[in-house]
Amino acid sequence: MARSVTTRGKAINTAIAWAVGLLIFFPILWTILTSFKTEGQAIAAPPVFLFFDWTLENYAIVQERSDYLRYLTNSIIIACGSTVLGIIVAIPAAWSMAFVPGRRTKDILMWMLSTKMLPAVGVLYPIYLLFIKLGLLDSRAGLVIVLMLINLPIIVWMLYTYFREIPGEILEAARMDGASLKNEIIYVLTPMAVPGIASTILLNIILAWNEAFWTLNLTAAKAAPLTAFIASYSSPEGLFYAKLSAASTMAIAPILIMGWFSQKQLVRGLTFGAVK
């Protein structure tokens, strides 16, 4: 009887998990399907799901009107650049908080996390003026710095939780063997935390790739990433739903593919310590 109840409970939980997963994935699926429709089919009422005239016309038009590779290159450079810079800054900070904590360490961590609750629009104007003064407006370097700073609290928090899972005695043994602080972090701590660091890198790339507010407000054309590429097909006039869907599909495809192939590493890293 108990086994029957347990089996039924597992089946119900599995059904709920599938339902939630399909609910989350449905907007992405609908966007992909709409990208293969004509503009008339995209706004048809009632909507057509699978039985429509599939076409690649929208992708051809998007390719002709926009330099997709330039936007893609900007996104890759900005996402990867902000991630690398963030990891370089966060590892020493997380090491200090995890292995040499002070009385205010938890307060500092909470303060860092609280900055994520600050409305971005509240600091847009001073950052915009600062970028004009420094010549960073519409530049990849400027976006790399901004995205690194806005995601840095999450990076530090994740690395901190991973590092807390590593026994401090191992680092003490390395010091007793004559390892310098630099060698301790690079050759002892970092290899042991590879799963956690890898998941942090993947998550930060996703966050930087999907960032729209700062990329739309701090770029014009030169450093515009794929979020600006999508926004260029959003218009209050005319019917551009199919073309907008095609642009969105082209923008999310690289990150979806990366997430699909790295999902095991991401889950492994998260279970390493970030969710404990």
N, C-alpha and C positions, 0 to 999 in steps of 0.2 A: 504493500500500500504506500509506504513512504517512498519507495523507488518510483512508483507511478506518479506521485505528486511532484517529485523532483524532475522527472522527465517532462511532465506537462509544464512545469515552471520554466525549464530550459527552452522548450518549444515556444512558449509565449514570449520570453525574453528575446529569442532569436527573431521571431516575427516582428516584434517592436523595433529591434535594431535594424532590420531590413527596411521597415516602413520609414523610419527616421532617415536612413541612408538614401533611400529613393526620393524622399521629400527634399532633402538637401541637394541632391544631384539634379532634380528635375529642371530648375531654372537653367543650369548649364546645358542640359540636353535640349531644352526648348530653344535656347540661343543657337546651338549648333544646327538644329533642324531648320530654324528660320533663315539661317544664312544660305541655305540651298533653295529657298523659295523665291518667287518673283515678289515684287513689292505689293502687287494685288493680293497674292496668296498670303503674304505676311500679315495683312490687316483683315483677312476674311473673317466673317462672322456667320455662323460659328467657326471657330478656328479649325484648320486642317492639321492633322498630326503627322501621319505617314503617307497618306495617299494624295500626293501632289506631284507636279512636274518638277523633278529635281533639276537644278541648273547650277553651273559654276560661274554664271555671268557676274554675280556680285563680287566674287573673288577677283575676277579679271578686271572689273571696274576699280576696285580698291587698289589693286596693284598698279593700274595706270595712273590713278590720281595721286597716289602717295608713294613715298620712298620707304617702303616697309623695312628694308634692311637697315636703313639709317636709324629708324626708331628702335628696332630690335637691338642694334649695336649699342645705342645709348642705354637701353634698359639693362643689358648685360653688364656694361661697364659700371653703371651707377649702383646696381644691386650688389655685384661682386665687390666693387671698390668699398662701398659702405660697410659691407660685411667683414672684409679683411681688416679694415681700419678699426671697426668696432671690437673685433676679437683681440687685436693687438692691445687695445686700451683696456679691455675688460678682464683679460686673464690675470694681469698683475693686481688689479683691483679686487677681483674675486678671491685670488690667493690670499691677499692681505686680510680680507674680511673672514675668510674661512679658517685660516690657520694662525692669524695674529689678531683676534678680535679684541675690540676695545669696549668700553662701557656703552658707547653710543653707536656701535655697529648696527644693531637692529633698527635704531632710529634713522640712521643714514640710509639703510636699505628701504625702509618704509617711505622716507622722503623721496628717494629716487623713484620709487614706484608711483608715488603720488603725482609726480610730474606728468605721467601718462594721462592723468585725469584732467589736465589743463586743456581747455579748448584751444585748438591750434590757431583759430582765427584771432585769439587774444594776443598772440605774439607775432602775427603775420606782418603787421606794419613796421615794428622796429627791425625785424629780420630783413624785410624788404629794403629798408633804407640802408641797413648795414651792408647788404650785398651790393647795393649801388655804389657805396663809398669804396668797397674793396674790389669792385670790378668782377664780382662773382655771379652777377645776375645772368641767367640763361647760359650757365656753364655746367659741365659735368662735375667739376671739382666742388662747386657750391652745393649741388644736390648730394654728392657723396658725403660732405660734411654734415648737412642737415639731416639726412636719413640716418647717418651713423649716430648722431646725437639723440634723435627721437626714439631710436630703438635700443640705445645703450642701456637704459634701465632693465629692459627685458633680458638682454644678453648677460649683464652682470648677475641678475637674479638667477638665471638658469645655471650659469657656471658656478655660482656660489653653492647652489644646492647639489650640484654634481661633486664639487670639491669636498663638500662636507661628508660625502660617502667614502672618501679615501682616508685610510688611517694615517694620522699625523706621525705615527712612529716611523713610517717608511721615509718620510722627508727628514726626520731627525737622524735616521741612520745614514742618509745621503750626506747630511751636513757633517756627521762624525767622520765620514770617509773623505772629507775635504772638498765636497761639492760647493761651489759658489752659489749665490742666490739665483743667478742667471741659469747655471747648469741645472740647478734643482727644479726650476720651472720648466725648462726646455726638455731636459732628458729624463726627468723622473715623473713630475706631475702631469705634463701634457700627454705622454704616451698612455698613462693609466686612465686618463679621462677622455680618450679618443671618442668613444661612443657619445658621451655627453656633448663634447665640443662639436662633433659632426652634426648632431641634431640641432644644436644651437645655430650653426652655420646655415643649415637648410631652412630652419624657421625664419631666420633673419633675411635670407634671400627672398623668401616668399613675401614677407612683410614689405621689404623694399620694392619688390617687383609690383606689388599691388597698390603702393602708395599713390594717391591721386591728388590730394589737396596741395601738397607742397610742389609737386611736379607741374601742376597746372598753373600755379601762382608765381613760381620762380623761373619758369622757362617760357620761351616764345616759339622758337623754331630750331635753333642751333643744337640745344641739348635736350630737346623734347623726347621723352621715352614713349613706350607704348600706351601709357594711360592718356597722353595727349593725342596719340594716334586715334584712339577710340573716340575721344571727345570731339575730334574734328568732323566726325560723321553724325554728331548730335545737333539737330537743327529744329527750331520751332516751326519752320516753314517747309512744306514738301513732305513726301513720304520716303523715308530713308531707313525704315526698320530692317529690311533685309540686308542692306549694305552695312548698317551699324552692327548687325549680328555677325556679318562676315568679318568686319574689323575686330570685333570683340573676340571671335573665335581665333583669329590669327594672333591676337595679343595674349590670350590665355593658354594657347596650345603649348608653347615651350615650357611654361611653369607646370602645367598639368602632366606633361611627359616626364619632367624631372621629378615631380612628386610621386608619380606612379613607380618609377624605377628605384626611387630612394625611400620608399615607404617602410621597408624593413629596417633600414638604418635609422630612420626617424623614430619609429616605435621603439627600437632597441635603445636609442639614446634617451627617450623620454622615460622609459622604465628603469633606466640606470640610476635615476635619482630625482629628476625634475618634478615628478608627481608624488614623491614620497612625503 
